[in-house]
Amino acid sequence: MSARPPGQSLAARLVLAAAAWSLLILALGGWGLSSLYRQSTLAQLDAQISVAIDGLLAAVEPEGGELKLPEQPNDPRYKQPYSGRYWQIDAIEDGKPVALMRSASLWDRELAWPRGASVTPPPGVVFADAPGPDGQELRIGLQVIRVQGVTAPIAFIAAADRAEAMRDVNRFTLTLTVALAALAAGLIAAVVLQVRVGLAPLAELQADVAAVRRGAAARLEGEYPSEVAPLTDELNKLLDHNRDVVDRSRTLVGNLAHALKTPISVLLNEARATPGPLADLVARQTEAMARNVDHYLSRAQAAARAETIGARTPVAPVLEDISRTLERLYGRRKDVGIEVTAAAGAVFRGERQDLEEMVGNLMENACKYGGGGVWVSATAPVAAREITILVEDDGPGLAEEDRAVALTRGGRLDETEAGQGLGLAIVADLARAYGGRLDLEPSVHGGLRARLTLPATD
């Protein structure tokens, strides 16, 4: 079992994709609208500047080779110092502008030509940005023409403070941003709602599959949309096929075991009825055969139980019961002491008798081959929904190459103790039947640590 990687939710993918696309479209739309409004505002400002230049052109009169301005523009802002509205008339002498007249709003300052501006610009009004008096950012319009009766070319300049126009642009941008943000929030909320409604049949399917797993239902019987119905049909076929395979396997193993029991019983009875060395050998081997048959029959039954849905066994009571039994059995003979620590939330998803067999084998081995100290612990399930049971001793332990041998059927590393070498193999087989595993490691106490990982339930 493995934890579901974060970010793999189908709903999250759909919401994130839709939200990203919506935000991108809204951001591009907002930028486009803001840019258009900015350009429109500057265009209006340029139009006002052009009107001011046209007014200057219409008002100037040549007189004796010089320019006169009988009537100045009547806009009061041209008379208020640093008001943000300015005009200026320059003569181009020796390739340099020389101020002839300027608005009272410039006070004692002159309008600086925009950086890079040519004294021979193309026809018409040229617009540019330039610094102005009192630290203002100005929008400047400049037109150079030749006036009849005047030798030098004349530059007519009008300027306006950009701040007021930019304030309008900023207000529009802020309003647009707030409106688009509200629209984005509404769109994302609508997408979330749409995804939840659209994926609701998957949640129903999950609940129905969970009901099958718990044993509350044998098949998926709900009404599903056409997109989900083929999946449920395949799942039902898979459930039927799995059930048939398990039933056939269990029947075959049971039939084989029962078929062997009769000839084994005959051999054992005949051996016991005729005493002698050969009979004793036959009896011992026959008993071993009988134990193996019982072993594999119980394995088949355990595998079938592992497929049973809904079984749950609290771990702590099982460990305590086995500990008391083994302390009575080995306490006097080997002075064994067992320390058990089990989390209250450790619950095995399986049958109690299988848990007893697995943990009992491990704890009995620790009592047999350890130095007297046995430590058993069980952790509560984590995100992976697994419990880990550790059985440790302070004995001589096992070398790394011997651990794999100990997990094989019939692999015995100590011939001084009675047995068939099946204990650890039984535990490993049964753990695998439940989707778990058994690992052997060095113990911090100096002996062997058996790590049993099993599926957990609430």
ZALOLO-912500 format. One record per residue (C-alpha): residue number from 1; x, y, z. Coordinates in Angstrom, 3 decimals. Layout:
N
<NUM; <X; Y; Z>>
...
***
This chain:
458
<1; <0.000; 0.000; 0.000>>
<2; <1.269; 3.498; -0.778>>
<3; <0.020; 6.951; 0.007>>
<4; <-1.677; 8.799; -2.797>>
<5; <0.759; 11.383; -4.182>>
<6; <-0.352; 14.924; -3.631>>
<7; <-1.705; 16.841; -6.606>>
<8; <-3.059; 13.783; -8.402>>
<9; <-6.726; 14.550; -7.721>>
<10; <-8.832; 14.620; -10.875>>
<11; <-11.005; 17.369; -9.387>>
<12; <-7.910; 19.409; -8.518>>
<13; <-6.575; 18.984; -12.043>>
<14; <-9.832; 20.164; -13.594>>
<15; <-10.202; 23.105; -11.208>>
<16; <-6.580; 24.175; -11.557>>
<17; <-6.653; 23.902; -15.346>>
<18; <-9.911; 25.855; -15.621>>
<19; <-8.755; 28.423; -13.051>>
<20; <-5.393; 28.887; -14.775>>
<21; <-7.022; 29.319; -18.172>>
<22; <-9.673; 31.712; -16.818>>
<23; <-7.087; 33.781; -14.955>>
<24; <-4.888; 33.926; -18.044>>
<25; <-7.792; 35.093; -20.240>>
<26; <-8.935; 37.632; -17.648>>
<27; <-5.390; 38.903; -17.132>>
<28; <-4.843; 39.311; -20.869>>
<29; <-8.254; 40.931; -21.256>>
<30; <-7.609; 43.281; -18.344>>
<31; <-4.194; 44.220; -19.687>>
<32; <-5.684; 44.815; -23.138>>
<33; <-8.531; 46.977; -21.829>>
<34; <-6.185; 48.944; -19.577>>
<35; <-3.778; 49.500; -22.478>>
<36; <-6.590; 50.614; -24.775>>
<37; <-7.926; 53.027; -22.158>>
<38; <-4.419; 54.390; -21.567>>
<39; <-3.889; 54.891; -25.280>>
<40; <-7.301; 56.517; -25.603>>
<41; <-6.577; 58.868; -22.708>>
<42; <-3.202; 59.854; -24.138>>
<43; <-4.816; 60.313; -27.554>>
<44; <-7.314; 62.720; -26.005>>
<45; <-4.470; 64.557; -24.283>>
<46; <-2.552; 64.724; -27.577>>
<47; <-5.677; 66.088; -29.263>>
<48; <-5.901; 68.858; -26.660>>
<49; <-2.222; 69.691; -27.191>>
<50; <-2.762; 69.780; -30.969>>
<51; <-5.643; 72.218; -30.492>>
<52; <-3.389; 74.426; -28.362>>
<53; <-0.670; 74.400; -31.059>>
<54; <-3.243; 75.204; -33.730>>
<55; <-4.406; 78.127; -31.604>>
<56; <-0.838; 79.437; -31.377>>
<57; <-0.366; 79.074; -35.133>>
<58; <-3.557; 80.984; -35.764>>
<59; <-2.731; 83.724; -33.302>>
<60; <0.889; 84.614; -34.241>>
<61; <1.586; 87.447; -36.673>>
<62; <4.902; 88.285; -38.376>>
<63; <5.952; 91.905; -37.978>>
<64; <9.250; 93.300; -39.189>>
<65; <10.868; 89.887; -39.459>>
<66; <9.728; 88.972; -35.956>>
<67; <6.730; 87.189; -34.489>>
<68; <4.099; 88.853; -32.418>>
<69; <1.304; 87.264; -30.404>>
<70; <-1.434; 89.842; -30.073>>
<71; <-3.762; 87.500; -28.247>>
<72; <-2.518; 84.728; -25.991>>
<73; <-4.581; 81.556; -25.402>>
<74; <-7.432; 82.375; -23.059>>
<75; <-7.214; 79.182; -20.961>>
<76; <-6.653; 80.453; -17.366>>
<77; <-4.314; 77.538; -16.677>>
<78; <-1.737; 79.155; -18.985>>
<79; <-1.583; 82.091; -16.561>>
<80; <-1.305; 80.121; -13.312>>
<81; <2.336; 79.246; -12.411>>
<82; <3.155; 75.562; -12.768>>
<83; <-0.481; 74.712; -13.465>>
<84; <0.450; 71.860; -15.760>>
<85; <-0.577; 73.609; -18.985>>
<86; <2.184; 75.365; -20.909>>
<87; <3.047; 76.762; -24.304>>
<88; <6.223; 78.099; -25.788>>
<89; <7.424; 79.455; -29.137>>
<90; <11.091; 78.911; -30.107>>
<91; <13.135; 80.087; -33.038>>
<92; <15.677; 77.686; -34.516>>
<93; <18.932; 79.599; -34.831>>
<94; <22.169; 77.883; -35.835>>
<95; <20.491; 74.532; -35.275>>
<96; <19.519; 75.384; -31.660>>
<97; <16.151; 76.431; -30.218>>
<98; <15.920; 79.899; -28.728>>
<99; <12.824; 80.748; -26.693>>
<100; <10.870; 83.693; -28.067>>
<101; <7.666; 83.591; -26.068>>
<102; <6.235; 81.372; -23.387>>
<103; <3.147; 81.074; -21.191>>
<104; <2.981; 82.774; -17.798>>
<105; <2.445; 79.336; -16.240>>
<106; <6.123; 78.552; -16.912>>
<107; <7.035; 81.479; -14.673>>
<108; <10.829; 81.761; -14.976>>
<109; <11.382; 78.377; -16.601>>
<110; <11.490; 77.156; -20.174>>
<111; <10.189; 73.981; -21.719>>
<112; <12.999; 71.560; -22.454>>
<113; <12.806; 69.793; -25.770>>
<114; <12.237; 66.050; -25.538>>
<115; <15.438; 64.044; -25.487>>
<116; <16.479; 63.153; -29.009>>
<117; <14.058; 65.646; -30.625>>
<118; <15.282; 67.056; -33.942>>
<119; <15.166; 70.695; -34.868>>
<120; <13.990; 69.503; -38.287>>
<121; <11.243; 67.038; -37.332>>
<122; <8.866; 65.579; -39.878>>
<123; <5.807; 67.629; -40.830>>
<124; <2.984; 67.789; -38.366>>
<125; <2.911; 67.644; -34.612>>
<126; <5.404; 65.334; -32.919>>
<127; <4.475; 64.048; -29.455>>
<128; <6.854; 62.898; -26.736>>
<129; <7.279; 62.739; -22.955>>
<130; <9.672; 65.097; -21.187>>
<131; <10.313; 66.474; -17.698>>
<132; <8.708; 69.794; -16.879>>
<133; <8.916; 72.471; -14.225>>
<134; <8.228; 71.596; -10.608>>
<135; <9.156; 67.929; -11.317>>
<136; <6.133; 67.287; -13.505>>
<137; <5.959; 64.584; -16.199>>
<138; <4.772; 66.395; -19.313>>
<139; <3.238; 65.302; -22.569>>
<140; <4.725; 67.612; -25.177>>
<141; <3.562; 68.418; -28.695>>
<142; <6.054; 70.085; -31.007>>
<143; <5.632; 71.425; -34.536>>
<144; <8.320; 73.228; -36.501>>
<145; <7.169; 75.395; -39.431>>
<146; <8.382; 78.336; -41.419>>
<147; <6.379; 81.498; -40.974>>
<148; <6.223; 83.897; -43.910>>
<149; <8.265; 86.984; -43.186>>
<150; <10.440; 85.257; -40.542>>
<151; <13.874; 83.964; -41.510>>
<152; <14.404; 81.253; -38.829>>
<153; <12.170; 78.226; -38.531>>
<154; <9.689; 78.511; -35.678>>
<155; <8.875; 75.725; -33.194>>
<156; <5.446; 75.837; -31.589>>
<157; <5.307; 73.815; -28.372>>
<158; <2.385; 72.991; -26.130>>
<159; <2.566; 70.731; -23.077>>
<160; <0.223; 69.235; -20.512>>
<161; <0.879; 67.442; -17.226>>
<162; <0.377; 63.689; -17.643>>
<163; <-0.473; 63.205; -13.952>>
<164; <-4.188; 63.989; -14.293>>
<165; <-4.551; 61.693; -17.301>>
<166; <-2.592; 58.950; -15.526>>
<167; <-4.800; 59.317; -12.459>>
<168; <-7.780; 58.587; -14.657>>
<169; <-5.943; 55.631; -16.147>>
<170; <-4.991; 54.330; -12.685>>
<171; <-8.559; 54.696; -11.416>>
<172; <-9.840; 52.816; -14.427>>
<173; <-7.161; 50.118; -13.992>>
<174; <-7.981; 49.717; -10.296>>
<175; <-11.711; 49.493; -10.978>>
<176; <-11.093; 47.053; -13.808>>
<177; <-8.779; 44.931; -11.609>>
<178; <-11.353; 44.731; -8.804>>
<179; <-14.105; 43.840; -11.267>>
<180; <-12.003; 41.185; -12.997>>
<181; <-10.865; 39.767; -9.634>>
<182; <-14.501; 39.446; -8.554>>
<183; <-15.303; 37.853; -11.900>>
<184; <-12.354; 35.456; -11.519>>
<185; <-13.503; 34.477; -8.016>>
<186; <-16.997; 33.862; -9.338>>
<187; <-15.685; 31.808; -12.264>>
<188; <-13.468; 29.687; -10.002>>
<189; <-16.366; 29.118; -7.615>>
<190; <-18.548; 28.122; -10.554>>
<191; <-15.819; 25.769; -11.835>>
<192; <-15.460; 24.158; -8.398>>
<193; <-19.224; 23.684; -8.201>>
<194; <-19.338; 22.326; -11.745>>
<195; <-16.507; 19.881; -11.062>>
<196; <-18.100; 18.703; -7.815>>
<197; <-21.415; 18.146; -9.549>>
<198; <-19.771; 16.541; -12.572>>
<199; <-17.620; 14.182; -10.491>>
<200; <-20.368; 13.300; -8.010>>
<201; <-20.963; 9.928; -9.755>>
<202; <-17.316; 9.025; -9.051>>
<203; <-17.892; 9.693; -5.344>>
<204; <-20.951; 7.433; -5.501>>
<205; <-18.851; 4.801; -7.252>>
<206; <-16.205; 5.079; -4.546>>
<207; <-18.844; 4.588; -1.844>>
<208; <-20.253; 1.553; -3.684>>
<209; <-16.770; 0.015; -4.093>>
<210; <-16.115; 0.625; -0.387>>
<211; <-19.383; -1.154; 0.382>>
<212; <-18.178; -4.140; -1.678>>
<213; <-14.853; -4.109; 0.165>>
<214; <-16.616; -4.063; 3.538>>
<215; <-18.847; -6.911; 2.466>>
<216; <-22.004; -4.804; 2.558>>
<217; <-22.578; -5.532; -1.134>>
<218; <-21.440; -8.215; -3.544>>
<219; <-21.576; -6.135; -6.740>>
<220; <-21.904; -2.554; -7.966>>
<221; <-25.616; -2.114; -8.509>>
<222; <-26.087; 1.672; -8.768>>
<223; <-27.254; 3.707; -11.746>>
<224; <-24.220; 5.419; -13.262>>
<225; <-23.737; 7.883; -16.136>>
<226; <-22.841; 6.468; -19.531>>
<227; <-19.206; 7.549; -19.083>>
<228; <-18.854; 5.577; -15.832>>
<229; <-21.104; 2.588; -16.613>>
<230; <-18.442; 0.701; -18.673>>
<231; <-16.030; 0.933; -15.731>>
<232; <-18.604; -0.454; -13.295>>
<233; <-19.399; -3.304; -15.695>>
<234; <-15.714; -4.233; -15.891>>
<235; <-15.382; -4.019; -12.110>>
<236; <-18.333; -6.354; -11.661>>
<237; <-16.799; -8.805; -14.116>>
<238; <-13.501; -8.576; -12.261>>
<239; <-15.240; -9.236; -8.930>>
<240; <-17.004; -12.272; -10.380>>
<241; <-13.796; -13.591; -11.909>>
<242; <-11.824; -13.071; -8.705>>
<243; <-14.502; -14.819; -6.675>>
<244; <-14.471; -17.775; -9.073>>
<245; <-10.670; -18.035; -8.963>>
<246; <-10.609; -17.950; -5.167>>
<247; <-13.367; -20.550; -4.917>>
<248; <-11.658; -22.876; -7.398>>
<249; <-8.270; -22.523; -5.728>>
<250; <-9.681; -23.137; -2.283>>
<251; <-11.634; -26.149; -3.512>>
<252; <-8.625; -27.650; -5.276>>
<253; <-6.324; -27.232; -2.287>>
<254; <-8.944; -28.600; 0.066>>
<255; <-9.621; -31.594; -2.181>>
<256; <-5.902; -32.309; -2.455>>
<257; <-5.356; -32.060; 1.275>>
<258; <-8.300; -34.316; 2.073>>
<259; <-7.256; -36.784; -0.634>>
<260; <-3.825; -37.076; 0.952>>
<261; <-5.085; -37.422; 4.494>>
<262; <-6.511; -40.901; 3.946>>
<263; <-3.321; -42.583; 2.596>>
<264; <-1.244; -40.711; 5.182>>
<265; <-3.491; -42.021; 7.947>>
<266; <-3.179; -45.568; 6.551>>
<267; <0.646; -45.311; 6.456>>
<268; <0.759; -43.926; 9.977>>
<269; <-1.507; -46.622; 11.396>>
<270; <0.451; -49.388; 9.665>>
<271; <3.754; -47.989; 10.908>>
<272; <2.496; -47.826; 14.475>>
<273; <1.103; -51.360; 14.254>>
<274; <4.517; -52.822; 13.279>>
<275; <7.221; -51.609; 15.722>>
<276; <10.783; -51.354; 14.477>>
<277; <13.353; -48.895; 13.202>>
<278; <11.823; -48.709; 9.722>>
<279; <8.356; -48.293; 11.171>>
<280; <9.587; -45.508; 13.453>>
<281; <11.180; -43.741; 10.474>>
<282; <8.023; -44.118; 8.423>>
<283; <5.934; -42.849; 11.326>>
<284; <8.097; -39.768; 11.800>>
<285; <8.078; -38.905; 8.120>>
<286; <4.371; -39.603; 7.851>>
<287; <3.691; -37.272; 10.768>>
<288; <5.815; -34.631; 9.014>>
<289; <3.763; -35.138; 5.867>>
<290; <0.566; -34.772; 7.857>>
<291; <1.818; -31.519; 9.381>>
<292; <2.707; -30.201; 5.921>>
<293; <-0.733; -31.114; 4.617>>
<294; <-2.346; -29.366; 7.569>>
<295; <-0.063; -26.420; 6.996>>
<296; <-1.012; -25.932; 3.356>>
<297; <-4.658; -26.581; 4.051>>
<298; <-4.574; -23.873; 6.717>>
<299; <-2.719; -21.609; 4.257>>
<300; <-5.470; -22.063; 1.716>>
<301; <-8.062; -21.280; 4.363>>
<302; <-6.038; -18.257; 5.496>>
<303; <-5.804; -16.994; 1.927>>
<304; <-9.555; -17.287; 1.652>>
<305; <-9.944; -15.433; 4.953>>
<306; <-7.614; -12.723; 3.679>>
<307; <-10.125; -12.112; 0.899>>
<308; <-12.878; -11.714; 3.484>>
<309; <-14.095; -8.136; 3.614>>
<310; <-14.722; -6.372; 6.915>>
<311; <-12.588; -8.436; 9.312>>
<312; <-10.801; -6.340; 11.982>>
<313; <-8.706; -7.322; 14.982>>
<314; <-7.297; -4.984; 17.667>>
<315; <-3.601; -5.788; 18.025>>
<316; <-2.936; -4.979; 21.693>>
<317; <-5.132; -7.740; 23.235>>
<318; <-3.581; -10.356; 20.925>>
<319; <-0.046; -9.349; 21.892>>
<320; <-0.913; -9.371; 25.593>>
<321; <-2.512; -12.824; 25.403>>
<322; <0.423; -14.348; 23.512>>
<323; <2.890; -12.665; 25.888>>
<324; <1.240; -14.185; 28.970>>
<325; <1.169; -17.637; 27.369>>
<326; <4.827; -17.567; 26.316>>
<327; <6.030; -16.206; 29.655>>
<328; <4.355; -19.140; 31.396>>
<329; <5.857; -21.546; 28.858>>
<330; <9.431; -20.185; 28.734>>
<331; <9.634; -18.106; 31.914>>
<332; <10.841; -20.893; 34.176>>
<333; <12.896; -22.751; 31.602>>
<334; <14.838; -19.812; 30.116>>
<335; <13.951; -16.883; 32.394>>
<336; <12.230; -15.026; 29.545>>
<337; <10.754; -11.598; 30.046>>
<338; <8.486; -10.022; 27.403>>
<339; <7.815; -6.281; 27.176>>
<340; <4.792; -5.306; 25.070>>
<341; <3.994; -1.796; 23.825>>
<342; <1.014; -1.450; 21.499>>
<343; <-0.721; 1.713; 20.319>>
<344; <-4.435; 1.798; 21.029>>
<345; <-5.195; 2.639; 17.400>>
<346; <-3.407; -0.399; 15.965>>
<347; <-6.162; -2.519; 14.379>>
<348; <-5.341; -5.324; 11.933>>
<349; <-7.591; -5.658; 8.879>>
<350; <-7.926; -9.430; 9.057>>
<351; <-8.802; -12.460; 11.178>>
<352; <-7.624; -12.772; 14.784>>
<353; <-6.411; -16.362; 14.376>>
<354; <-4.130; -15.324; 11.484>>
<355; <-2.677; -12.466; 13.521>>
<356; <-2.141; -14.845; 16.440>>
<357; <-0.332; -17.306; 14.200>>
<358; <1.958; -14.682; 12.674>>
<359; <2.842; -12.829; 15.873>>
<360; <2.906; -16.053; 17.916>>
<361; <5.522; -17.579; 15.608>>
<362; <7.716; -14.473; 15.804>>
<363; <7.433; -14.116; 19.576>>
<364; <8.044; -17.835; 20.153>>
<365; <11.186; -17.687; 17.998>>
<366; <12.391; -14.696; 20.054>>
<367; <11.808; -16.663; 23.252>>
<368; <13.546; -19.772; 21.868>>
<369; <16.620; -18.199; 20.344>>
<370; <16.979; -14.935; 22.294>>
<371; <18.911; -14.276; 25.453>>
<372; <15.839; -13.863; 27.633>>
<373; <14.694; -10.371; 26.721>>
<374; <11.885; -9.933; 24.198>>
<375; <10.492; -6.562; 23.113>>
<376; <7.257; -6.318; 21.137>>
<377; <5.733; -3.074; 19.828>>
<378; <2.904; -2.142; 17.474>>
<379; <2.476; 1.281; 15.898>>
<380; <-0.767; 2.981; 14.998>>
<381; <-1.583; 3.220; 11.278>>
<382; <-0.214; 6.216; 9.368>>
<383; <-1.289; 7.692; 6.024>>
<384; <-0.421; 4.432; 4.236>>
<385; <-2.998; 2.620; 6.435>>
<386; <-0.445; 0.076; 7.645>>
<387; <0.541; -1.122; 11.085>>
<388; <4.047; -2.245; 11.944>>
<389; <4.688; -4.897; 14.580>>
<390; <8.289; -5.242; 15.796>>
<391; <9.483; -8.340; 17.670>>
<392; <13.055; -8.009; 18.983>>
<393; <15.339; -10.136; 21.144>>
<394; <18.810; -9.888; 22.672>>
<395; <20.108; -13.177; 21.305>>
<396; <22.948; -13.789; 18.845>>
<397; <20.820; -12.646; 15.884>>
<398; <21.288; -13.765; 12.292>>
<399; <23.908; -12.892; 9.717>>
<400; <22.604; -11.078; 6.636>>
<401; <23.026; -14.123; 4.398>>
<402; <21.115; -16.299; 6.895>>
<403; <18.037; -14.054; 7.007>>
<404; <16.893; -14.975; 3.505>>
<405; <17.373; -18.681; 4.322>>
<406; <15.286; -18.320; 7.472>>
<407; <12.323; -17.045; 5.413>>
<408; <12.309; -20.040; 3.043>>
<409; <10.113; -23.042; 3.669>>
<410; <12.128; -25.662; 5.547>>
<411; <15.089; -23.335; 6.054>>
<412; <16.427; -24.231; 9.522>>
<413; <19.488; -22.561; 11.010>>
<414; <19.332; -24.276; 14.416>>
<415; <18.968; -28.046; 14.413>>
<416; <18.987; -28.228; 18.223>>
<417; <15.366; -27.075; 18.448>>
<418; <12.498; -29.235; 17.303>>
<419; <10.538; -28.125; 14.252>>
<420; <10.163; -28.336; 10.519>>
<421; <11.643; -24.945; 9.620>>
<422; <8.223; -23.599; 8.617>>
<423; <7.605; -20.892; 11.252>>
<424; <9.024; -17.800; 9.541>>
<425; <7.958; -19.051; 6.118>>
<426; <4.399; -19.383; 7.428>>
<427; <4.510; -15.820; 8.746>>
<428; <5.897; -14.482; 5.454>>
<429; <3.327; -16.396; 3.374>>
<430; <0.435; -15.294; 5.522>>
<431; <1.608; -11.665; 5.572>>
<432; <1.813; -11.684; 1.782>>
<433; <-1.683; -13.148; 1.598>>
<434; <-2.895; -10.015; 3.384>>
<435; <-0.797; -7.697; 1.238>>
<436; <1.837; -7.205; 3.942>>
<437; <5.433; -8.341; 4.361>>
<438; <7.963; -9.711; 6.834>>
<439; <11.487; -8.294; 7.082>>
<440; <14.363; -9.428; 9.283>>
<441; <16.798; -6.818; 10.570>>
<442; <19.436; -6.374; 13.272>>
<443; <17.969; -5.317; 16.611>>
<444; <19.193; -2.443; 18.745>>
<445; <19.257; -4.967; 21.597>>
<446; <21.884; -7.015; 19.789>>
<447; <19.678; -9.838; 18.488>>
<448; <17.152; -10.116; 15.682>>
<449; <14.336; -7.742; 14.836>>
<450; <11.341; -9.101; 12.918>>
<451; <9.390; -6.287; 11.242>>
<452; <5.849; -7.373; 10.345>>
<453; <3.892; -4.893; 8.187>>
<454; <0.161; -5.535; 7.848>>
<455; <-2.884; -3.674; 6.510>>
<456; <-4.740; -1.589; 9.065>>
<457; <-8.302; -0.476; 9.487>>
<458; <-10.057; 2.118; 11.642>>
***
